[in-house]
Amino acid sequence: MNLLTIPLRNVRRKWLKSALLLGVFALAATSITALSLVSRAVGAGMEEKLTAFGANILIVPRSETLSVSYGGFSLGDLDFGTEMLVADEVDKAIDSIELRKNISVVAPKLIHAGRVEGAPAGVIGVRWEREKALKGYWAVDGSYPEKRNEVLAGSKLADRLGLRPGDSTTLDGRPVTISGVLMPTGSDDDSVLFAGLSLVGEMAGTPGRATFMEVAALCSGCPIEDIVGQLAKALPGTEVTAMQQVVKQRMYSIRFVERLAFGVSSVILLIACASVGLSMLSSVNERVREIGLLRSLGFSRQGVFTVFCFEALLIGLTAGLAGYLLGLGASSKILSLLDMGGTTSFSATELSLSALSAALVAALSSVPPALKAASVEPSKALVSL
């Protein structure tokens, strides 16, 4: 009989009580593990979904502005020294940065003042596959352009010019087809015409160029300032700006999920600690005679204290292992029900951390009861006999 076999024998002797305590603690470990894995996956999935609601970084060519007036008349602000972006070169530069994996979409824009059937109209050149990923909130009456000569009209522009899906018209003298009309968005998108980047570049005489680039970055894994800094370093001669309001709104949504999971996990952990402490305290009260006999046989206070702490540690270790495995399975089911995207996978490191954390929490929860057990005097065993 030693300090290690005594707790094991007590667990075996009072197996029902030990099983109930183990079940309660394992359930707590399962809940905390599932919440942690789900919140992490939901946070990543949520940010990917939020990417479809617009960019959060803007890349524009650096320019100098001069206010000109003469003879008392203001000629306005003139930009000079401005060069357009080369879309493919910007793509290569962005691909070279360390945090490229945090960038979801890079959408170039080429602005051109064109004419539709002779009427002036703003034309925006885009790369359709990227624009659709960036503007997931768009709804279209008709369909998105699939051919080079197909364009998409904003709702206000379509009303002004009487354009309907399927209409044939001319853009800067070129025949084009209105494949669809954008439903009202309440933004500048309603007042312009969208066409393929290559088509607009050809009409404007600036093939392969872009006026500016919109970037949708995933900023949950690192500060957005780090991404902006790396982009600015990789793209000299440009101004890289984070749209702070958009960034803060997205980070608030992600952090809300994380904080909610942390708050619920904290409550569950406190309940589990209370359960372990009360169970161990009850065990101490039931085993006063046994403790007294151990003390009379020569066990030190430290030895008695170790017996009870080791018993709780054993329960916590087992509950942590079982809780992680059960929580991993539960999190996969929860994610499939929520349809939030994201996946969970087994990690030996996380399994070890779960088991050690549960064992440590259980051992700490047993400290007050163990201190009470260590204070039992040998004379109490003789009195009980």
Disulfide bonds with the S-S distance in Angstrom:
none
